[in-house]
C-alpha cells in the first residue's frame, strides 16, 4: 500500500495538510509545486492503484477530473477537500469529497471543520494566507483559543507568498520542503518561537519584492477597478498574487488585475481579484474567457497574449461594472 499527498503549494494547501497529518500521520509521497501547478493527479495516474490512499487538498477537481477518474478506477481510495470549482463530482465508492465552492471559503477552514477543530492554529494560518481574514477570525472565535493572531497572519501570508512563481526556481523554498520544515513543529507558535532562518528568509524576500509591486505600471483605471502591470522577473512572479490581495484589502469595492510580463514572450501572467464589498461578476467569470480559471474571489490566467490586452481590459470592465 502506498500513500500520496497532493496539495497546492500555497498556504491553504500546506496548512490544510499540516492539520490532516497532525491528526492522521502518514509516510506519504508529497506531490505539489508552485501555486498554479494544480493538475497534480496527472503525476500519479498509473502509479496509484488498488489499496493505495490519496489525499488531495486545495486543487480544483474540475481541472483534475480525467486523472482523478483513472486513479479511482484503478482502485485507490481518494479523500478530496477543496474550495475551487468542482464540476460534476463523480459518484464512486472510493471517493470521499469535502467540497465547498462558495465565494468566502478556503480549504483550511473545511479541514478544520472536518477534524472538529483538532488543529485550529494551523487552520488560521491557512485562512489568513489565502486572504480570508474573516474566516481566520471565525476560526479563532469557534475554537475559543487565545492566539497571537497578528503573528499567525504574518506566517500565513509569508507561506502563501512563497508559492507564487512560474517555476520552482522562482520560489525561496520548494513547497514540499517548506511543508516538511513546518511539520517538524507541534504548531505555528512553536515554529515562530524558534525564530528560524527559513522564516527570516521569507520576511526579507517579501520586503524586497514589495518594492517591485509599488512601482507597478497602470494599464487601465475605470469604475470597475484597476489593471496593473509588473515587469518580467522572479520578484514579480513571486509578489504578483499577494499584491492583488493587498489591493483588494485596501479597496474592497474595486476589482484588480495584476499582469506580470512573461520573459521572452509577448504575453502576461494574470492574477484577478473580484470586489469584496460590491456585487459584480466573479474573478473566474473573467478568467475563463481567456483560458484561465479559479474561484469567485480570485482567479488567474497563465498566459494572456499582448494582442488580447485591450480585449481583456474591455472584458474586465464588463465583468466588474
C-alpha positions in Angstrom: 0.0 0.0 0.0 1.3 3.5 -0.9 0.2 6.9 0.3 0.1 10.1 -1.8 -0.5 13.6 -0.5 -1.4 16.0 -3.3 -1.6 19.6 -2.2 -1.4 23.1 -3.6 2.0 24.7 -2.7 0.3 27.8 -1.3 -0.7 28.5 2.4 -4.1 27.0 2.1 -2.7 23.7 0.7 0.2 23.5 3.1 -1.7 24.4 6.3 -4.5 22.0 5.3 -2.1 19.1 5.0 -0.4 20.1 8.3 -3.8 19.8 10.1 -4.6 16.5 8.4 -1.2 14.8 9.1 -1.0 16.1 12.6 -4.3 14.2 13.2 -3.5 11.2 11.0 0.2 10.7 10.3 1.2 9.0 7.1 4.6 8.5 5.4 3.2 9.7 2.1 4.8 10.8 -1.2 4.4 14.6 -1.4 3.0 15.8 -4.8 3.0 19.6 -5.1 4.5 22.6 -6.9 4.1 26.3 -7.5 0.7 27.8 -6.7 -0.6 27.4 -10.2 0.6 23.8 -10.6 -2.8 22.2 -9.8 -3.1 19.2 -12.2 -1.4 17.0 -9.7 -3.4 13.8 -10.4 -1.7 13.7 -13.7 1.5 12.9 -11.8 0.1 9.8 -10.0 -2.2 8.4 -12.7 -0.9 5.0 -13.5 1.0 4.8 -10.2 -1.8 4.9 -7.5 -3.9 1.8 -7.6 -5.5 -1.0 -5.6 -5.2 -0.4 -1.8 -3.4 2.9 -2.2 -4.6 6.1 -0.4 -4.6 9.5 -1.9 -5.4 12.8 -0.2 -6.0 15.8 -2.4 -6.1 19.3 -0.9 -6.8 22.7 -2.4 -6.7 21.8 -6.1 -9.7 22.1 -8.4 -11.4 18.8 -9.0 -12.7 20.1 -12.4 -9.1 20.6 -13.5 -8.1 17.0 -12.3 -11.2 15.1 -13.4 -9.8 12.8 -16.0 -6.8 11.7 -14.0 -8.8 11.5 -10.8 -11.3 9.2 -12.5 -8.4 7.0 -13.6 -6.9 6.8 -10.1 -10.3 5.9 -8.7 -11.0 3.2 -11.4 -7.5 1.8 -10.7 -8.7 1.0 -7.1 -7.2 3.8 -5.0 -9.2 5.5 -2.2 -9.3 9.3 -2.5 -10.0 11.9 0.1 -10.6 15.2 -1.7 -11.1 18.5 0.1 -11.2 21.8 -1.8 -13.0 25.1 -2.3 -12.4 25.6 -6.0 -14.6 24.8 -9.0 -15.5 21.1 -8.7 -17.6 20.4 -11.8 -19.6 17.2 -11.8 -18.4 15.2 -8.8 -18.1 11.5 -9.7 -20.1 9.0 -7.7 -17.6 6.4 -6.7 -17.2 4.2 -3.6 -13.5 5.1 -3.4 -14.1 8.8 -3.2 -14.7 10.9 0.0 -15.3 14.5 -1.0 -15.4 17.6 1.2 -16.1 20.4 -1.2 -17.5 24.0 -0.9 -17.0 26.4 -3.8 -18.7 29.4 -2.2 -17.1 32.8 -2.6 -16.0 33.1 1.0 -14.4 29.7 1.9 -10.9 28.1 2.0 -9.7 24.6 2.3 -8.0 25.1 5.7 -11.4 26.1 7.1 -13.0 23.0 5.6 -10.3 20.7 7.1 -10.7 22.4 10.5 -14.4 21.6 10.4 -13.8 18.0 9.2 -11.3 17.5 12.0 -13.6 19.1 14.6 -11.1 21.8 15.4 -8.2 19.5 16.2 -5.5 21.9 14.9 -7.2 25.3 14.5 -3.9 27.2 14.9 -2.6 25.8 11.6 -6.1 26.4 10.0 -6.0 30.1 11.0 -2.6 30.5 9.2 -4.1 28.9 6.1 -7.2 31.2 6.1 -5.0 34.3 6.5 -2.6 33.1 3.8 -5.5 32.5 1.4 -6.7 36.1 2.1 -9.8 35.2 4.1 -9.2 37.2 7.3 -12.9 36.9 8.3 -12.6 33.1 8.2 -9.4 33.2 10.3 -11.3 35.3 12.9 -14.3 33.0 12.8 -11.9 30.0 13.4 -10.5 31.8 16.5 -13.9 32.5 17.9 -15.1 29.0 17.2 -12.1 27.5 18.9 -12.2 29.7 21.9 -8.4 29.8 21.9 -6.4 32.9 22.8 -4.0 33.1 19.9 -1.5 35.7 18.6 -3.5 36.4 15.5 -1.1 39.0 14.0 1.8 36.5 14.2 -0.3 33.8 12.6 -1.4 36.2 9.9 2.2 37.0 9.1 3.2 33.4 8.9 0.2 32.5 6.7 0.9 35.4 4.3 4.6 34.6 4.0 4.0 30.9 3.3 1.5 31.9 0.7 3.9 34.4 -0.8 6.5 31.6 -1.2 4.2 29.7 -3.6 4.0 32.3 -6.3 6.2 31.8 -9.2 6.3 30.4 -12.8 8.6 27.5 -11.7 10.1 26.1 -8.6 13.4 28.1 -9.2 11.4 31.3 -8.6 10.5 30.3 -5.1 12.5 30.7 -1.9 11.6 27.2 -0.8 10.2 24.1 -2.6 6.7 23.8 -1.0 7.3 20.2 -0.2 10.5 21.2 1.8 8.6 24.0 3.5 5.8 21.6 4.5 8.3 19.2 6.0 10.0 22.0 7.9 6.7 23.2 9.4 5.5 19.7 10.1 8.5 19.2 12.5 6.9 21.7 14.9 3.8 21.0 17.0 2.1 24.1 15.8 2.8 27.6 14.3 3.6 29.2 17.6 6.4 26.7 18.2 7.8 27.5 14.7 7.6 31.2 15.3 9.2 31.0 18.7 12.1 29.1 17.1 12.9 32.2 15.0 14.3 30.1 12.2 16.4 31.2 9.3 13.7 30.0 6.9 11.2 32.5 8.4 13.8 35.3 8.2 14.4 34.4 4.5 10.7 34.7 3.7 10.4 38.0 5.6 13.4 39.6 3.8 12.3 38.3 0.4 8.8 39.6 0.8 10.0 43.1 1.8 12.4 43.2 -1.2 9.8 42.1 -3.7 7.2 44.5 -2.4 9.4 47.4 -3.7 8.8 46.0 -7.2 5.0 45.9 -6.6 5.0 49.5 -5.5 6.3 50.5 -8.9 3.6 48.7 -11.0 2.5 50.5 -14.2 -1.2 51.4 -14.6 -2.6 49.9 -17.8 -6.2 50.9 -17.1 -8.3 52.6 -14.4 -12.1 52.7 -14.5 -15.2 52.5 -12.3 -14.6 48.7 -12.3 -11.2 48.9 -10.8 -7.5 48.8 -11.9 -5.4 46.8 -14.3 -1.7 47.0 -13.3 1.5 45.6 -15.0 4.6 44.3 -13.4 7.9 43.8 -15.3 9.2 40.3 -16.1 11.3 38.7 -13.4 11.3 36.3 -10.4 10.4 39.1 -7.9 7.3 40.0 -10.0 6.4 36.3 -10.3 6.5 35.9 -6.5 4.7 39.1 -5.5 2.0 39.5 -8.1 -0.7 37.5 -6.4 0.0 38.9 -3.0 -0.1 42.4 -4.5 -3.6 41.7 -5.8 -4.7 40.5 -2.3 -3.3 43.7 -0.7 -5.0 45.9 -3.3 -8.5 44.4 -2.7 -7.9 44.6 1.0 -7.3 48.3 0.7 -10.1 49.0 -1.7 -12.7 46.2 -1.3 -15.2 48.0 -3.6 -12.9 47.7 -6.6 -11.6 44.8 -8.8 -8.0 44.4 -9.6 -5.9 42.6 -12.2 -2.2 42.3 -11.8 -0.4 41.4 -15.1 3.2 40.1 -15.0 5.1 40.2 -18.2 6.4 36.8 -19.2 10.1 36.8 -20.0 10.8 36.3 -23.7 7.1 36.2 -24.6 4.6 38.8 -25.8 2.2 37.8 -23.0 1.3 38.2 -19.4 0.5 36.0 -16.4 -2.6 37.4 -14.8 -3.9 37.5 -11.2 -7.5 38.7 -10.9 -9.3 39.8 -7.7 -13.1 40.5 -7.6 -14.5 43.3 -5.4 -15.2 42.3 -1.8 -17.9 44.8 -1.0 -19.7 45.2 -4.3 -21.8 42.6 -6.1 -20.4 42.0 -9.6 -19.4 39.1 -11.8 -16.7 36.8 -10.4 -13.0 36.6 -11.0 -13.5 33.2 -12.6 -16.1 34.7 -14.9 -13.3 36.8 -16.4 -10.5 34.3 -16.3 -12.4 31.5 -18.2 -12.9 33.9 -21.1 -9.1 33.8 -21.7 -8.3 30.2 -20.9 -7.8 30.6 -17.2 -9.7 29.5 -14.1 -10.0 29.8 -10.4 -12.8 30.8 -8.0 -15.2 33.6 -7.4 -13.0 35.9 -5.4 -9.6 35.1 -7.1 -8.6 33.6 -10.4 -5.8 33.6 -12.9 -4.7 33.3 -16.5 -1.4 31.5 -17.2 -0.6 33.4 -20.5 -2.6 36.3 -21.8 -1.2 37.4 -25.3 -0.3 41.0 -25.5 -2.5 41.2 -28.6 -5.5 40.4 -26.4 -4.7 43.1 -23.7 -7.3 45.6 -25.0 -9.9 42.8 -25.2 -9.1 41.7 -21.6 -9.4 45.3 -20.3 -12.8 45.6 -22.0 -13.9 42.3 -20.5 -12.6 43.4 -17.1 -14.7 46.5 -17.2 -17.8 44.5 -18.3 -17.5 41.7 -15.7 -16.8 44.1 -12.8 -19.1 47.0 -13.9 
